[in-house]
Amino acid sequence: MHHVSICTADIHRAIAFYELLGFTVCERFTTGYTLACWMEGLNGRIELIQIPEPKPAPDAFSDEHYVGYYHLSFDLTDTTEDLPAWLDALKTRFELASQENPEAVRPLRILLEPQQQQIGNTVYDVAFVADSDGLPLEFIRRTAEISR
C-alpha cells in the first residue's frame, strides 16, 4: 500500500498529533485549493488533507450502525515489548505537549484501554486512541501463538 489518506479539519493540529506518534513530514503540497502532506512513520505513510469547511467526522468507533472505513491499525510488535507501557508513555508525551502548546495539541483521548484479543491462533494486545479529528487508531502487538 502506498499511503492512507486522512481528511482533517486542521492540518497543523493533525501534523502535531501524528508527529507525537512518531511520524515525520516527508512532503508538503497542495491538492487543488487546500494544504496537504505526506507523513511517514510506524512502518507506513499517511496523507493529510485539510478540508476548508469541515463537518464533524462520524463516530465510527461508537456507532454500531456505522458503515465505511473503520480505523487504521498499527502493528507495534517490533516497536515495543509492552503495549500498555507504550501507551502510558504516549499519554504522558501528549499531556506535556498539550501543556506547552494547548492550541496545537490536546491530551490523548483513549477509546479503548489495552486489552488482550485472540484472533485465530494469535493473541494480541489491542488499544484504540482518537486522532486530532476523533478518528479511531488501533495499536496492536502480537503476544502469543496458540497451538491448535
C-alpha positions in Angstrom: 0.0 0.0 0.0 1.4 3.4 -0.9 -0.5 5.6 1.7 -3.7 6.1 3.6 -5.4 9.5 3.1 -7.0 11.3 6.1 -9.1 14.4 5.7 -8.6 16.8 8.6 -10.2 20.0 9.9 -6.9 21.5 10.9 -3.7 20.1 9.1 -1.4 21.8 11.6 -3.1 20.2 14.6 -3.1 16.8 12.7 0.6 17.1 11.9 1.4 17.9 15.6 -0.7 14.8 16.6 1.0 12.4 14.2 4.4 13.8 14.9 3.9 12.8 18.6 3.1 9.3 17.4 6.5 9.2 15.6 5.6 10.3 12.1 7.6 12.9 10.2 6.5 15.1 7.3 8.3 14.0 4.1 6.4 16.1 1.5 4.2 19.2 1.7 2.0 20.1 -1.3 -1.5 21.4 -2.3 -4.3 19.4 -3.7 -6.0 22.0 -5.9 -7.1 24.5 -3.3 -6.0 23.1 0.0 -3.0 22.1 2.1 -1.7 18.5 2.2 1.3 16.5 3.2 2.7 13.0 3.4 4.0 11.7 6.7 6.0 8.6 7.3 6.2 6.6 10.5 5.2 3.3 12.2 6.1 1.4 9.1 3.7 3.3 6.9 2.8 6.5 5.1 -0.3 8.8 5.6 -1.5 11.7 3.6 -3.2 14.6 5.5 -5.6 16.8 3.5 -7.0 19.9 5.1 -10.8 20.4 4.5 -11.7 24.1 4.2 -15.2 23.9 5.5 -15.1 20.7 7.6 -18.1 18.8 9.1 -17.6 16.7 12.1 -16.5 13.1 11.4 -19.0 10.3 12.0 -18.3 8.4 15.2 -17.2 5.2 13.7 -16.0 3.7 17.0 -19.1 4.1 19.0 -21.9 4.0 16.3 -22.8 0.3 16.0 -24.6 1.1 12.7 -21.7 2.9 11.0 -20.7 1.6 7.6 -17.4 2.6 5.9 -13.7 2.7 6.7 -13.4 2.0 10.4 -9.9 2.6 11.6 -6.1 2.5 10.8 -4.2 -0.2 12.7 -0.5 0.0 13.5 1.4 -3.2 14.5 3.8 -2.4 17.3 5.2 -5.9 17.7 8.7 -4.9 16.6 8.4 -1.4 18.3 7.7 -2.2 21.9 7.8 -5.1 24.3 4.8 -3.7 26.3 1.8 -2.1 24.7 0.3 -0.7 28.0 3.6 0.9 28.9 4.0 2.3 25.4 0.5 3.8 25.6 1.2 5.3 29.1 4.4 6.9 27.7 2.4 8.2 24.7 -0.3 9.7 27.1 2.5 11.5 29.0 4.0 12.8 25.8 0.7 14.2 24.7 0.0 15.7 28.2 3.3 17.5 28.2 2.8 18.7 24.6 -0.7 20.0 25.4 0.6 21.9 28.4 3.3 23.5 26.3 1.1 24.3 23.3 -2.7 23.8 24.1 -3.7 25.4 20.8 -1.9 22.7 18.7 -2.1 19.6 20.9 -4.9 18.2 23.1 -4.4 15.4 25.7 -4.6 12.0 24.1 -8.1 10.5 24.1 -8.2 6.8 24.8 -11.1 5.0 23.1 -10.1 1.5 24.4 -7.5 0.8 27.1 -5.2 -2.1 26.3 -6.7 -5.5 26.4 -6.0 -8.9 25.0 -7.8 -10.3 22.0 -7.4 -13.7 20.3 -7.8 -13.8 16.5 -7.3 -17.2 15.1 -4.4 -18.8 16.9 -2.7 -15.4 17.7 -3.1 -13.4 20.9 -2.8 -9.6 20.6 -2.7 -6.7 23.0 -5.0 -4.1 21.4 -5.7 -0.4 22.2 -7.6 2.4 20.4 -7.0 6.1 20.6 -8.7 9.1 18.8 -6.6 11.3 16.5 -6.9 15.0 16.4 -10.2 14.8 14.5 -11.6 12.0 16.6 -10.9 9.2 14.1 -10.0 5.8 15.7 -6.5 4.5 15.5 -5.7 0.9 16.7 -2.4 -0.2 18.1 -1.8 -3.9 18.2 1.1 -6.1 19.4 1.4 -9.9 18.9 1.9 -11.5 22.3 1.5 -15.2 21.8 0.7 -18.0 19.3 -1.6 -20.8 20.5 -1.2 -24.3 19.2 -4.3 -25.9 17.7 
